[in-house]
Amino acid sequence: MSSPTPLAAAVLVAAGVPHRLHHHPPARTEAELHLTGLDVDTSAKTLAFSLPEGRFVLAAIPGRGRLRYGNLARALGVPRSALRPMQPEELRELGMEPGGVTPICVDPRVTRVLDRSLLAHDVLYCGSGSPEISVEVSAADLASLSPATTVLGDLCGDSE
């Protein structure tokens, strides 16, 4: 029995980036993260937003972090009110499922925003596009993917 290749794995293979896939029971919420068996302290959770004019944002923050929406809006140069949670049908357009959102995406409509603190880790665990599979990838490789559409920012800290 084979399952389709998750979005993140396809992107990483095409880019020649080393990675590992970890199969686990579905984990769609933070409360279910323990089901993956992976270290939450070296995990990047990705929140998905839509912007006007058909643009999308994938914001990756530390697994235990809390996104500060104002910080994300400033990093993107948009008003806070422009950020809308991405709908399941929009996730499907990008090849993702709820609970499997990944910061690894090369769709030209997507801007990736990575919390700077993620780069302090050698290895990160993140979504793959599927809630049953996580990706292990070096933080440096994650940051170097799609540099033209990647923004680094302080997404969780106080920066008023």
Secondary structure as UniProt FT lines:
FT   HELIX           7..15
FT   STRAND          20..23
FT   HELIX           30..36
FT   HELIX           40..42
FT   STRAND          43..51
FT   HELIX           52..54
FT   STRAND          55..62
FT   TURN            63..64
FT   HELIX           69..76
FT   HELIX           80..82
FT   STRAND          84..85
FT   HELIX           88..93
FT   TURN            94..95
FT   TURN            98..99
FT   TURN            108..109
FT   STRAND          110..115
FT   HELIX           116..120
FT   STRAND          123..127
FT   TURN            131..132
FT   STRAND          133..138
FT   HELIX           139..144
FT   HELIX           147..149
FT   STRAND          150..153
//
